[in-house]
């Protein structure tokens, strides 16, 4: 008999990347930009609107940005 699989914790960054990017149409699981790895802010906004991100996490993402546009690349997520 094998033990039941334990569900992995999904980080907010992974929850964001589970959506297709509305700007560049990067598929789920794929970053919008490869080097340095990052995703468009629009992807974070969609994930927040769908209830996948908390308001606090989105605020932390926005606090790291110098310029805020829908096409802004968010590199690597927040700490």
N, C-alpha and C positions, 0 to 999 in steps of 0.2 A: 504494500500500500504506500502511495506517495502522499506527502503533505500537500494540502491545498496551496495554491499559489497566493503569495501575499501581494496585494496591489502596491505598486510603486507610487511614491509621492510624486505628484506633478508640480513642478515649480511654476511660478507665474510666467517665466520666460517660455517654458514649454507649452503652457496653456495658450499663450499668444501665438506661438508658432503652429499650433494645431489648426489654425484658420488659413485659408487661401488669402494672400495679400490682395486687397482691392485695387492697388495701384499697379504693381508689376506682375501680378497673377502668379507669384511664386507658390508652388503647391504646398499643402500642409507638411510640416516637418522639414522644410527647406528654407534656409535664410534668404532674405531678399538680396543680400550682398555677401559675397564669399570672403573677401579680404578687405578690411577686418570684418569678421562676421557680424551681421546686424540685420535688423528688420525696420521697415518703414513705420513711422509713428501711426499711420493709418491702421496698421495691423493691431497695434496696441489699443487704439480707440475702438475698433470693432470688437476685440475681445472684452473690453470693459463694458461696452454696450450690451453684449450678450451675457454679462454676469460672470465672466470667467476671471476677471481681475477685480481686486478691491480698489476702492477709491484711494486708499492710502498708497497702494503700490503704484497706481497710475500717477499720483502726485509725486512720488519719488522719481519716476521716470522723467516726468516733465521738469523736475528741479535740476536734472543733469543736463538739460538742453540749453544751448545758448540761443539758437534760432528755432522757433517753433513753426513748422509747416507740416501739412499732411504727408509730404514726401520726405521728411527728415528721417535719416537712418539713426536708429538707436543701437549703439554698439554693445553687444554682450549682455545687456540687462543690468539691473541694479544689484548692489551688494546686500 
